[in-house]
């Protein structure tokens, strides 16, 4: 069985437990902010939408702005310790939520929780790259994310279903899940990310700037349409939420099923073509959505988007795995994740401005232009630097 996995057998038990902990934390976070608080905060805390949505904003800002420091701490202090602290802080936030009858308490809890969250992804992705089997770097990183991200939807849907009728039971459910995560994290409190011997070669820091466009654009472009996708689907495509959900499941399922094949392609043939083609296909899909497709085209667009994402994800992770320096990798990865977070934060407000100025289709066309520009940028970059076949 182990030969089919992209990670080395040594250290696999600890790695999979860490993936479980991070997945549980993601599920609890999405369930708390998006599933519980919209029902719990007005009824039990007397706080309106502005108060609990700002708590989430502060949480995200604290996490993303401190990911560089979080990554550094994950390597220097020990990843098991920072994960345990993040888990314990989340449990504290949940326990204190019933006492957060003033908005500033909820904001402080959200920000503190986000601050400790900042080490999770830089550390996890660095660990995944360090224990990847030779020649399977892209698959190791892509599959790591694919194991964690479904917990976001699971937490949102599961907790949301309970919270709309029984908010107190939903809070207890979150406490149970967070408590389970803490028990698993405590078994890993002394775990440290393997550190390679120091390199004698000096890494040119200017090279990090080459990763910034894709780091920002990959979250900014979809962020342009993220907050009004339902309205666009209803007014421009004539789709009810259930039909839109079916298309998203179709595209997401296609991406997940294709990931083993596209990941193997990247590991064997290089990340360059997959990254460029994936960005181009995403540009194509957003352009078609922005020009008013016929309903019968939508399943094909969903499948094409799934193919594009399944190429982009291992292509992007392959680019990072092959080109980021080994020393202080978690801190550098955290810096790039901060850039990704800025794209996620700025995308929705920019999309809203485009919508008001030019109509509901404009954000899709702008997002398509961003993906196309990124595709051309990396195509020209790889050719200019002689990296196309490396």
ZAMI-507409 format. One record per residue (C-alpha): chain; y, z, x; residue number from 1; residue in three letters. Coordinates in nm, 3 decimals, padded with zeros to 5 digits. Last residue first. Layout:
ATOM / A / Y / Z / X / NUM / Ala
...
This chain:
ATOM / A / 02.145 / -01.622 / 01.401 / 390 / Unk
ATOM / A / 02.139 / -01.963 / 01.232 / 389 / Unk
ATOM / A / 02.494 / -01.978 / 01.098 / 388 / Unk
ATOM / A / 02.633 / -01.735 / 01.354 / 387 / Unk
ATOM / A / 02.808 / -01.984 / 01.584 / 386 / Unk
ATOM / A / 03.142 / -01.808 / 01.541 / 385 / Unk
ATOM / A / 03.312 / -02.103 / 01.370 / 384 / Unk
ATOM / A / 03.009 / -02.184 / 01.155 / 383 / Unk
ATOM / A / 02.964 / -01.827 / 01.036 / 382 / Unk
ATOM / A / 03.335 / -01.790 / 00.965 / 381 / Unk
ATOM / A / 03.364 / -02.121 / 00.779 / 380 / Unk
ATOM / A / 03.080 / -02.031 / 00.543 / 379 / Unk
ATOM / A / 03.207 / -01.675 / 00.521 / 378 / Unk
ATOM / A / 03.552 / -01.782 / 00.405 / 377 / Unk
ATOM / A / 03.419 / -02.054 / 00.174 / 376 / Unk
ATOM / A / 03.201 / -01.808 / -00.016 / 375 / Unk
ATOM / A / 03.477 / -01.548 / -00.024 / 374 / Unk
ATOM / A / 03.722 / -01.803 / -00.168 / 373 / Unk
ATOM / A / 03.467 / -01.899 / -00.434 / 372 / Unk
ATOM / A / 03.409 / -01.535 / -00.531 / 371 / Unk
ATOM / A / 03.784 / -01.476 / -00.558 / 370 / Unk
ATOM / A / 03.842 / -01.794 / -00.758 / 369 / Unk
ATOM / A / 03.568 / -01.698 / -01.002 / 368 / Unk
ATOM / A / 03.729 / -01.358 / -01.049 / 367 / Unk
ATOM / A / 04.061 / -01.527 / -01.127 / 366 / Unk
ATOM / A / 03.891 / -01.756 / -01.378 / 365 / Unk
ATOM / A / 03.724 / -01.460 / -01.544 / 364 / Unk
ATOM / A / 04.050 / -01.262 / -01.548 / 363 / Unk
ATOM / A / 04.231 / -01.558 / -01.713 / 362 / Unk
ATOM / A / 03.996 / -01.594 / -02.010 / 361 / Unk
ATOM / A / 04.156 / -01.320 / -02.221 / 360 / Unk
ATOM / A / 04.507 / -01.460 / -02.206 / 359 / Unk
ATOM / A / 04.768 / -01.549 / -01.946 / 358 / Unk
ATOM / A / 05.014 / -01.261 / -01.910 / 357 / Unk
ATOM / A / 04.846 / -00.980 / -02.104 / 356 / Unk
ATOM / A / 04.498 / -01.071 / -01.977 / 355 / Unk
ATOM / A / 04.619 / -01.108 / -01.619 / 354 / Unk
ATOM / A / 04.780 / -00.762 / -01.634 / 353 / Unk
ATOM / A / 04.461 / -00.613 / -01.778 / 352 / Unk
ATOM / A / 04.251 / -00.777 / -01.508 / 351 / Unk
ATOM / A / 04.478 / -00.625 / -01.244 / 350 / Unk
ATOM / A / 04.430 / -00.282 / -01.405 / 349 / Unk
ATOM / A / 04.051 / -00.331 / -01.415 / 348 / Unk
ATOM / A / 04.017 / -00.456 / -01.055 / 347 / Unk
ATOM / A / 04.222 / -00.191 / -00.875 / 346 / Unk
ATOM / A / 03.968 / 00.093 / -00.895 / 345 / Unk
ATOM / A / 03.656 / -00.113 / -00.823 / 344 / Unk
ATOM / A / 03.830 / -00.290 / -00.537 / 343 / Unk
ATOM / A / 03.942 / 00.043 / -00.397 / 342 / Unk
ATOM / A / 03.585 / 00.169 / -00.421 / 341 / Unk
ATOM / A / 03.456 / -00.127 / -00.222 / 340 / Unk
ATOM / A / 03.714 / -00.051 / 00.049 / 339 / Unk
ATOM / A / 03.592 / 00.309 / 00.053 / 338 / Unk
ATOM / A / 03.239 / 00.175 / 00.080 / 337 / Unk
ATOM / A / 03.346 / -00.011 / 00.392 / 336 / Unk
ATOM / A / 03.476 / 00.312 / 00.544 / 335 / Unk
ATOM / A / 03.155 / 00.493 / 00.448 / 334 / Unk
ATOM / A / 02.951 / 00.232 / 00.631 / 333 / Unk
ATOM / A / 03.160 / 00.304 / 00.936 / 332 / Unk
ATOM / A / 03.095 / 00.678 / 00.902 / 331 / Unk
ATOM / A / 02.722 / 00.621 / 00.846 / 330 / Unk
ATOM / A / 02.701 / 00.389 / 01.146 / 329 / Unk
ATOM / A / 02.853 / 00.641 / 01.387 / 328 / Unk
ATOM / A / 02.670 / 00.465 / 01.672 / 327 / Unk
ATOM / A / 02.441 / 00.187 / 01.551 / 326 / Unk
ATOM / A / 02.715 / -00.073 / 01.535 / 325 / Unk
ATOM / A / 02.730 / -00.292 / 01.223 / 324 / Unk
ATOM / A / 02.619 / -00.653 / 01.276 / 323 / Unk
ATOM / A / 02.255 / -00.694 / 01.178 / 322 / Unk
ATOM / A / 02.236 / -00.432 / 00.903 / 321 / Unk
ATOM / A / 02.575 / -00.529 / 00.763 / 320 / Unk
ATOM / A / 02.501 / -00.900 / 00.732 / 319 / Unk
ATOM / A / 02.155 / -00.822 / 00.594 / 318 / Unk
ATOM / A / 02.312 / -00.596 / 00.332 / 317 / Unk
ATOM / A / 02.542 / -00.877 / 00.222 / 316 / Unk
ATOM / A / 02.262 / -01.134 / 00.213 / 315 / Unk
ATOM / A / 02.022 / -00.888 / 00.047 / 314 / Unk
ATOM / A / 02.274 / -00.835 / -00.239 / 313 / Unk
ATOM / A / 02.416 / -01.190 / -00.253 / 312 / Unk
ATOM / A / 02.090 / -01.371 / -00.316 / 311 / Unk
ATOM / A / 01.971 / -01.148 / -00.602 / 310 / Unk
ATOM / A / 02.328 / -01.152 / -00.736 / 309 / Unk
ATOM / A / 02.338 / -01.530 / -00.749 / 308 / Unk
ATOM / A / 01.994 / -01.550 / -00.910 / 307 / Unk
ATOM / A / 02.098 / -01.299 / -01.176 / 306 / Unk
ATOM / A / 02.418 / -01.496 / -01.238 / 305 / Unk
ATOM / A / 02.213 / -01.813 / -01.281 / 304 / Unk
ATOM / A / 01.985 / -01.633 / -01.527 / 303 / Unk
ATOM / A / 02.283 / -01.507 / -01.726 / 302 / Unk
ATOM / A / 02.445 / -01.852 / -01.721 / 301 / Unk
ATOM / A / 02.122 / -02.009 / -01.845 / 300 / Unk
ATOM / A / 02.105 / -01.755 / -02.128 / 299 / Unk
ATOM / A / 02.474 / -01.829 / -02.208 / 298 / Unk
ATOM / A / 02.450 / -02.208 / -02.231 / 297 / Unk
ATOM / A / 02.320 / -02.207 / -02.589 / 296 / Unk
ATOM / A / 02.633 / -02.021 / -02.698 / 295 / Unk
ATOM / A / 02.864 / -02.300 / -02.579 / 294 / Unk
ATOM / A / 03.076 / -02.207 / -02.278 / 293 / Unk
ATOM / A / 03.448 / -02.133 / -02.301 / 292 / Unk
ATOM / A / 03.619 / -02.211 / -01.970 / 291 / Unk
ATOM / A / 03.625 / -01.857 / -01.833 / 290 / Unk
ATOM / A / 03.252 / -01.812 / -01.879 / 289 / Unk
ATOM / A / 03.195 / -02.130 / -01.679 / 288 / Unk
ATOM / A / 03.421 / -02.007 / -01.399 / 287 / Unk
ATOM / A / 03.248 / -01.668 / -01.390 / 286 / Unk
ATOM / A / 02.908 / -01.837 / -01.356 / 285 / Unk
ATOM / A / 03.022 / -02.076 / -01.082 / 284 / Unk
ATOM / A / 03.187 / -01.801 / -00.878 / 283 / Unk
ATOM / A / 02.866 / -01.596 / -00.898 / 282 / Unk
ATOM / A / 02.675 / -01.903 / -00.779 / 281 / Unk
ATOM / A / 02.914 / -01.949 / -00.484 / 280 / Unk
ATOM / A / 02.888 / -01.585 / -00.380 / 279 / Unk
ATOM / A / 02.509 / -01.608 / -00.378 / 278 / Unk
ATOM / A / 02.517 / -01.935 / -00.186 / 277 / Unk
ATOM / A / 02.734 / -01.789 / 00.092 / 276 / Unk
ATOM / A / 02.538 / -01.465 / 00.122 / 275 / Unk
ATOM / A / 02.196 / -01.632 / 00.098 / 274 / Unk
ATOM / A / 02.289 / -01.900 / 00.354 / 273 / Unk
ATOM / A / 02.407 / -01.645 / 00.612 / 272 / Unk
ATOM / A / 02.152 / -01.366 / 00.577 / 271 / Unk
ATOM / A / 01.887 / -01.509 / 00.806 / 270 / Unk
ATOM / A / 01.570 / -01.713 / 00.763 / 269 / Unk
ATOM / A / 01.296 / -01.450 / 00.770 / 268 / Unk
ATOM / A / 01.473 / -01.136 / 00.654 / 267 / Unk
ATOM / A / 01.695 / -01.329 / 00.415 / 266 / Unk
ATOM / A / 01.403 / -01.517 / 00.259 / 265 / Unk
ATOM / A / 01.205 / -01.194 / 00.223 / 264 / Unk
ATOM / A / 01.499 / -01.039 / 00.038 / 263 / Unk
ATOM / A / 01.528 / -01.347 / -00.184 / 262 / Unk
ATOM / A / 01.161 / -01.321 / -00.274 / 261 / Unk
ATOM / A / 01.145 / -00.944 / -00.332 / 260 / Unk
ATOM / A / 01.480 / -00.959 / -00.516 / 259 / Unk
ATOM / A / 01.377 / -01.225 / -00.767 / 258 / Unk
ATOM / A / 01.237 / -00.976 / -01.018 / 257 / Unk
ATOM / A / 01.543 / -00.751 / -00.993 / 256 / Unk
ATOM / A / 01.792 / -01.036 / -01.027 / 255 / Unk
ATOM / A / 01.604 / -01.184 / -01.324 / 254 / Unk
ATOM / A / 01.596 / -00.845 / -01.494 / 253 / Unk
ATOM / A / 01.970 / -00.801 / -01.444 / 252 / Unk
ATOM / A / 02.044 / -01.144 / -01.591 / 251 / Unk
ATOM / A / 01.818 / -01.096 / -01.893 / 250 / Unk
ATOM / A / 01.928 / -00.735 / -01.943 / 249 / Unk
ATOM / A / 02.291 / -00.849 / -01.938 / 248 / Unk
ATOM / A / 02.210 / -01.124 / -02.189 / 247 / Unk
ATOM / A / 02.038 / -00.874 / -02.419 / 246 / Unk
ATOM / A / 02.332 / -00.637 / -02.393 / 245 / Unk
ATOM / A / 02.564 / -00.918 / -02.500 / 244 / Unk
ATOM / A / 02.344 / -00.978 / -02.803 / 243 / Unk
ATOM / A / 02.351 / -00.608 / -02.893 / 242 / Unk
ATOM / A / 02.729 / -00.590 / -02.847 / 241 / Unk
ATOM / A / 02.785 / -00.878 / -03.095 / 240 / Unk
ATOM / A / 02.859 / -01.220 / -02.952 / 239 / Unk
ATOM / A / 03.109 / -01.475 / -03.086 / 238 / Unk
ATOM / A / 03.183 / -01.610 / -02.737 / 237 / Unk
ATOM / A / 03.561 / -01.580 / -02.715 / 236 / Unk
ATOM / A / 03.642 / -01.296 / -02.956 / 235 / Unk
ATOM / A / 03.325 / -01.087 / -02.945 / 234 / Unk
ATOM / A / 03.220 / -01.148 / -02.585 / 233 / Unk
ATOM / A / 03.577 / -01.101 / -02.463 / 232 / Unk
ATOM / A / 03.603 / -00.775 / -02.657 / 231 / Unk
ATOM / A / 03.279 / -00.643 / -02.507 / 230 / Unk
ATOM / A / 03.379 / -00.747 / -02.155 / 229 / Unk
ATOM / A / 03.709 / -00.561 / -02.187 / 228 / Unk
ATOM / A / 03.676 / -00.288 / -01.925 / 227 / Unk
ATOM / A / 03.469 / -00.479 / -01.667 / 226 / Unk
ATOM / A / 03.661 / -00.807 / -01.656 / 225 / Unk
ATOM / A / 03.875 / -00.769 / -01.341 / 224 / Unk
ATOM / A / 03.624 / -00.518 / -01.202 / 223 / Unk
ATOM / A / 03.380 / -00.807 / -01.157 / 222 / Unk
ATOM / A / 03.619 / -00.960 / -00.900 / 221 / Unk
ATOM / A / 03.734 / -00.631 / -00.742 / 220 / Unk
ATOM / A / 03.383 / -00.502 / -00.667 / 219 / Unk
ATOM / A / 03.249 / -00.792 / -00.458 / 218 / Unk
ATOM / A / 03.602 / -00.876 / -00.341 / 217 / Unk
ATOM / A / 03.669 / -00.554 / -00.151 / 216 / Unk
ATOM / A / 03.353 / -00.538 / 00.059 / 215 / Unk
ATOM / A / 03.345 / -00.918 / 00.085 / 214 / Unk
ATOM / A / 03.696 / -00.934 / 00.232 / 213 / Unk
ATOM / A / 03.647 / -00.621 / 00.452 / 212 / Unk
ATOM / A / 03.339 / -00.731 / 00.646 / 211 / Unk
ATOM / A / 03.527 / -00.944 / 00.901 / 210 / Unk
ATOM / A / 03.768 / -00.656 / 00.965 / 209 / Unk
ATOM / A / 03.482 / -00.465 / 01.126 / 208 / Unk
ATOM / A / 03.489 / -00.716 / 01.413 / 207 / Unk
ATOM / A / 03.824 / -00.570 / 01.520 / 206 / Unk
ATOM / A / 03.628 / -00.263 / 01.633 / 205 / Unk
ATOM / A / 03.473 / -00.447 / 01.926 / 204 / Unk
ATOM / A / 03.155 / -00.249 / 02.001 / 203 / Unk
ATOM / A / 03.136 / -00.128 / 02.360 / 202 / Unk
ATOM / A / 02.802 / -00.185 / 02.521 / 201 / Unk
ATOM / A / 02.637 / 00.116 / 02.682 / 200 / Unk
ATOM / A / 02.464 / 00.206 / 02.359 / 199 / Unk
ATOM / A / 02.386 / 00.565 / 02.272 / 198 / Unk
ATOM / A / 02.018 / 00.638 / 02.197 / 197 / Unk
ATOM / A / 01.929 / 00.593 / 01.828 / 196 / Unk
ATOM / A / 01.997 / 00.875 / 01.578 / 195 / Unk
ATOM / A / 01.734 / 00.950 / 01.314 / 194 / Unk
ATOM / A / 01.907 / 01.091 / 01.004 / 193 / Unk
ATOM / A / 01.859 / 01.467 / 00.981 / 192 / Unk
ATOM / A / 01.653 / 01.675 / 00.738 / 191 / Unk
ATOM / A / 01.713 / 02.049 / 00.747 / 190 / Unk
ATOM / A / 01.801 / 02.084 / 00.378 / 189 / Unk
ATOM / A / 01.518 / 01.854 / 00.270 / 188 / Unk
ATOM / A / 01.308 / 02.091 / 00.057 / 187 / Unk
ATOM / A / 01.636 / 02.226 / -00.082 / 186 / Unk
ATOM / A / 01.718 / 01.877 / -00.209 / 185 / Unk
ATOM / A / 01.405 / 01.869 / -00.428 / 184 / Unk
ATOM / A / 01.495 / 02.199 / -00.593 / 183 / Unk
ATOM / A / 01.858 / 02.088 / -00.628 / 182 / Unk
ATOM / A / 01.757 / 01.764 / -00.802 / 181 / Unk
ATOM / A / 01.546 / 01.963 / -01.049 / 180 / Unk
ATOM / A / 01.845 / 02.188 / -01.121 / 179 / Unk
ATOM / A / 02.063 / 01.881 / -01.177 / 178 / Unk
ATOM / A / 01.812 / 01.744 / -01.429 / 177 / Unk
ATOM / A / 01.789 / 02.078 / -01.610 / 176 / Unk
ATOM / A / 02.167 / 02.121 / -01.614 / 175 / Unk
ATOM / A / 02.208 / 01.771 / -01.755 / 174 / Unk
ATOM / A / 01.964 / 01.847 / -02.036 / 173 / Unk
ATOM / A / 02.146 / 02.172 / -02.108 / 172 / Unk
ATOM / A / 02.472 / 01.977 / -02.139 / 171 / Unk
ATOM / A / 02.304 / 01.734 / -02.378 / 170 / Unk
ATOM / A / 02.178 / 02.025 / -02.585 / 169 / Unk
ATOM / A / 02.533 / 02.154 / -02.615 / 168 / Unk
ATOM / A / 02.661 / 01.811 / -02.722 / 167 / Unk
ATOM / A / 02.407 / 01.778 / -03.009 / 166 / Unk
ATOM / A / 02.476 / 01.471 / -03.222 / 165 / Unk
ATOM / A / 02.675 / 01.234 / -02.999 / 164 / Unk
ATOM / A / 02.548 / 01.420 / -02.695 / 163 / Unk
ATOM / A / 02.179 / 01.331 / -02.742 / 162 / Unk
ATOM / A / 02.220 / 00.952 / -02.743 / 161 / Unk
ATOM / A / 02.488 / 00.974 / -02.474 / 160 / Unk
ATOM / A / 02.259 / 01.173 / -02.246 / 159 / Unk
ATOM / A / 01.989 / 00.908 / -02.253 / 158 / Unk
ATOM / A / 02.217 / 00.605 / -02.252 / 157 / Unk
ATOM / A / 02.449 / 00.717 / -01.972 / 156 / Unk
ATOM / A / 02.183 / 00.888 / -01.762 / 155 / Unk
ATOM / A / 01.943 / 00.596 / -01.783 / 154 / Unk
ATOM / A / 02.222 / 00.349 / -01.711 / 153 / Unk
ATOM / A / 02.318 / 00.525 / -01.389 / 152 / Unk
ATOM / A / 01.954 / 00.594 / -01.300 / 151 / Unk
ATOM / A / 01.898 / 00.219 / -01.276 / 150 / Unk
ATOM / A / 02.121 / 00.224 / -00.962 / 149 / Unk
ATOM / A / 01.897 / 00.426 / -00.731 / 148 / Unk
ATOM / A / 01.578 / 00.223 / -00.685 / 147 / Unk
ATOM / A / 01.766 / -00.110 / -00.673 / 146 / Unk
ATOM / A / 01.999 / 00.032 / -00.408 / 145 / Unk
ATOM / A / 01.709 / 00.120 / -00.179 / 144 / Unk
ATOM / A / 01.545 / -00.214 / -00.257 / 143 / Unk
ATOM / A / 01.847 / -00.401 / -00.122 / 142 / Unk
ATOM / A / 01.864 / -00.192 / 00.194 / 141 / Unk
ATOM / A / 01.496 / -00.220 / 00.285 / 140 / Unk
ATOM / A / 01.483 / -00.587 / 00.183 / 139 / Unk
ATOM / A / 01.771 / -00.675 / 00.412 / 138 / Unk
ATOM / A / 01.626 / -00.483 / 00.707 / 137 / Unk
ATOM / A / 01.274 / -00.625 / 00.685 / 136 / Unk
ATOM / A / 01.235 / -00.782 / 01.032 / 135 / Unk
ATOM / A / 01.111 / -00.463 / 01.191 / 134 / Unk
ATOM / A / 01.033 / -00.203 / 00.923 / 133 / Unk
ATOM / A / 01.341 / -00.025 / 00.795 / 132 / Unk
ATOM / A / 01.369 / 00.340 / 00.903 / 131 / Unk
ATOM / A / 01.720 / 00.313 / 01.051 / 130 / Unk
ATOM / A / 01.852 / 00.077 / 00.782 / 129 / Unk
ATOM / A / 01.738 / 00.306 / 00.501 / 128 / Unk
ATOM / A / 01.889 / 00.608 / 00.679 / 127 / Unk
ATOM / A / 02.224 / 00.432 / 00.711 / 126 / Unk
ATOM / A / 02.211 / 00.334 / 00.344 / 125 / Unk
ATOM / A / 02.134 / 00.691 / 00.238 / 124 / Unk
ATOM / A / 02.399 / 00.848 / 00.460 / 123 / Unk
ATOM / A / 02.681 / 00.618 / 00.356 / 122 / Unk
ATOM / A / 02.564 / 00.658 / -00.006 / 121 / Unk
ATOM / A / 02.548 / 01.037 / -00.028 / 120 / Unk
ATOM / A / 02.831 / 01.156 / 00.197 / 119 / Unk
ATOM / A / 03.116 / 01.112 / -00.053 / 118 / Unk
ATOM / A / 02.947 / 01.307 / -00.333 / 117 / Unk
ATOM / A / 03.086 / 01.632 / -00.188 / 116 / Unk
ATOM / A / 03.441 / 01.513 / -00.254 / 115 / Unk
ATOM / A / 03.347 / 01.377 / -00.595 / 114 / Unk
ATOM / A / 03.228 / 01.720 / -00.711 / 113 / Unk
ATOM / A / 03.549 / 01.879 / -00.587 / 112 / Unk
ATOM / A / 03.758 / 01.617 / -00.768 / 111 / Unk
ATOM / A / 03.570 / 01.653 / -01.096 / 110 / Unk
ATOM / A / 03.582 / 02.033 / -01.088 / 109 / Unk
ATOM / A / 03.954 / 02.029 / -01.012 / 108 / Unk
ATOM / A / 04.022 / 01.786 / -01.297 / 107 / Unk
ATOM / A / 03.819 / 01.995 / -01.542 / 106 / Unk
ATOM / A / 04.010 / 02.306 / -01.438 / 105 / Unk
ATOM / A / 04.342 / 02.120 / -01.462 / 104 / Unk
ATOM / A / 04.266 / 02.022 / -01.822 / 103 / Unk
ATOM / A / 04.243 / 02.379 / -01.945 / 102 / Unk
ATOM / A / 03.941 / 02.488 / -02.150 / 101 / Unk
ATOM / A / 03.715 / 02.437 / -01.849 / 100 / Unk
ATOM / A / 03.498 / 02.743 / -01.922 / 99 / Unk
ATOM / A / 03.214 / 02.540 / -02.077 / 98 / Unk
ATOM / A / 03.232 / 02.310 / -01.769 / 97 / Unk
ATOM / A / 03.168 / 02.592 / -01.521 / 96 / Unk
ATOM / A / 02.789 / 02.554 / -01.518 / 95 / Unk
ATOM / A / 02.813 / 02.175 / -01.491 / 94 / Unk
ATOM / A / 03.059 / 02.193 / -01.202 / 93 / Unk
ATOM / A / 02.839 / 02.450 / -01.024 / 92 / Unk
ATOM / A / 02.536 / 02.221 / -01.062 / 91 / Unk
ATOM / A / 02.736 / 01.934 / -00.915 / 90 / Unk
ATOM / A / 02.839 / 02.155 / -00.624 / 89 / Unk
ATOM / A / 02.475 / 02.250 / -00.559 / 88 / Unk
ATOM / A / 02.374 / 01.885 / -00.550 / 87 / Unk
ATOM / A / 02.657 / 01.786 / -00.316 / 86 / Unk
ATOM / A / 02.577 / 02.081 / -00.086 / 85 / Unk
ATOM / A / 02.208 / 01.986 / -00.081 / 84 / Unk
ATOM / A / 02.292 / 01.624 / 00.000 / 83 / Unk
ATOM / A / 02.524 / 01.737 / 00.282 / 82 / Unk
ATOM / A / 02.249 / 01.960 / 00.428 / 81 / Unk
ATOM / A / 01.976 / 01.696 / 00.409 / 80 / Unk
ATOM / A / 02.208 / 01.445 / 00.577 / 79 / Unk
ATOM / A / 02.263 / 01.663 / 00.881 / 78 / Unk
ATOM / A / 02.584 / 01.802 / 01.026 / 77 / Unk
ATOM / A / 02.674 / 01.505 / 01.250 / 76 / Unk
ATOM / A / 02.514 / 01.214 / 01.065 / 75 / Unk
ATOM / A / 02.599 / 01.315 / 00.707 / 74 / Unk
ATOM / A / 02.931 / 01.458 / 00.826 / 73 / Unk
ATOM / A / 03.038 / 01.118 / 00.961 / 72 / Unk
ATOM / A / 02.935 / 00.948 / 00.640 / 71 / Unk
ATOM / A / 03.138 / 01.195 / 00.435 / 70 / Unk
ATOM / A / 03.439 / 01.150 / 00.660 / 69 / Unk
ATOM / A / 03.429 / 00.775 / 00.602 / 68 / Unk
ATOM / A / 03.345 / 00.828 / 00.235 / 67 / Unk
ATOM / A / 03.654 / 01.043 / 00.180 / 66 / Unk
ATOM / A / 03.870 / 00.799 / -00.019 / 65 / Unk
ATOM / A / 03.574 / 00.687 / -00.229 / 64 / Unk
ATOM / A / 03.448 / 01.026 / -00.342 / 63 / Unk
ATOM / A / 03.785 / 01.190 / -00.406 / 62 / Unk
ATOM / A / 03.913 / 00.881 / -00.587 / 61 / Unk
ATOM / A / 03.603 / 00.862 / -00.805 / 60 / Unk
ATOM / A / 03.624 / 01.229 / -00.907 / 59 / Unk
ATOM / A / 03.997 / 01.200 / -00.969 / 58 / Unk
ATOM / A / 03.935 / 00.905 / -01.201 / 57 / Unk
ATOM / A / 03.653 / 01.092 / -01.376 / 56 / Unk
ATOM / A / 03.875 / 01.392 / -01.441 / 55 / Unk
ATOM / A / 04.147 / 01.152 / -01.559 / 54 / Unk
ATOM / A / 03.903 / 01.030 / -01.827 / 53 / Unk
ATOM / A / 03.851 / 01.391 / -01.937 / 52 / Unk
ATOM / A / 04.220 / 01.468 / -01.984 / 51 / Unk
ATOM / A / 04.337 / 01.136 / -02.131 / 50 / Unk
ATOM / A / 04.053 / 01.141 / -02.386 / 49 / Unk
ATOM / A / 04.160 / 01.473 / -02.539 / 48 / Unk
ATOM / A / 04.070 / 01.829 / -02.445 / 47 / Unk
ATOM / A / 03.994 / 02.105 / -02.698 / 46 / Unk
ATOM / A / 03.710 / 02.233 / -02.484 / 45 / Unk
ATOM / A / 03.423 / 02.242 / -02.735 / 44 / Unk
ATOM / A / 03.497 / 01.956 / -02.975 / 43 / Unk
ATOM / A / 03.728 / 01.731 / -02.772 / 42 / Unk
ATOM / A / 03.542 / 01.782 / -02.440 / 41 / Unk
ATOM / A / 03.184 / 01.764 / -02.569 / 40 / Unk
ATOM / A / 03.177 / 01.422 / -02.737 / 39 / Unk
ATOM / A / 03.359 / 01.202 / -02.482 / 38 / Unk
ATOM / A / 03.246 / 01.452 / -02.212 / 37 / Unk
ATOM / A / 02.869 / 01.404 / -02.252 / 36 / Unk
ATOM / A / 02.778 / 01.036 / -02.208 / 35 / Unk
ATOM / A / 03.048 / 00.882 / -01.988 / 34 / Unk
ATOM / A / 03.142 / 01.169 / -01.754 / 33 / Unk
ATOM / A / 02.827 / 01.379 / -01.771 / 32 / Unk
ATOM / A / 02.560 / 01.115 / -01.825 / 31 / Unk
ATOM / A / 02.710 / 00.898 / -01.552 / 30 / Unk
ATOM / A / 02.711 / 01.193 / -01.312 / 29 / Unk
ATOM / A / 02.369 / 01.324 / -01.416 / 28 / Unk
ATOM / A / 02.208 / 00.983 / -01.368 / 27 / Unk
ATOM / A / 02.378 / 00.937 / -01.032 / 26 / Unk
ATOM / A / 02.263 / 01.282 / -00.921 / 25 / Unk
ATOM / A / 01.908 / 01.208 / -01.033 / 24 / Unk
ATOM / A / 01.908 / 00.883 / -00.836 / 23 / Unk
ATOM / A / 02.049 / 01.057 / -00.528 / 22 / Unk
ATOM / A / 01.773 / 01.319 / -00.550 / 21 / Unk
ATOM / A / 01.497 / 01.061 / -00.606 / 20 / Unk
ATOM / A / 01.622 / 00.848 / -00.316 / 19 / Unk
ATOM / A / 01.623 / 01.162 / -00.100 / 18 / Unk
ATOM / A / 01.263 / 01.233 / -00.201 / 17 / Unk
ATOM / A / 01.173 / 00.874 / -00.113 / 16 / Unk
ATOM / A / 01.332 / 00.913 / 00.232 / 15 / Unk
ATOM / A / 01.159 / 01.243 / 00.303 / 14 / Unk
ATOM / A / 00.819 / 01.094 / 00.222 / 13 / Unk
ATOM / A / 00.892 / 00.775 / 00.416 / 12 / Unk
ATOM / A / 00.971 / 00.955 / 00.743 / 11 / Unk
ATOM / A / 00.704 / 00.768 / 00.931 / 10 / Unk
ATOM / A / 00.561 / 00.502 / 00.701 / 9 / Unk
ATOM / A / 00.829 / 00.253 / 00.798 / 8 / Unk
ATOM / A / 01.035 / 00.105 / 00.516 / 7 / Unk
ATOM / A / 01.008 / -00.245 / 00.364 / 6 / Unk
ATOM / A / 00.702 / -00.151 / 00.156 / 5 / Unk
ATOM / A / 00.411 / -00.394 / 00.121 / 4 / Unk
ATOM / A / 00.235 / -00.257 / 00.429 / 3 / Unk
ATOM / A / 00.240 / 00.091 / 00.278 / 2 / Unk
ATOM / A / 00.000 / 00.000 / 00.000 / 1 / Unk
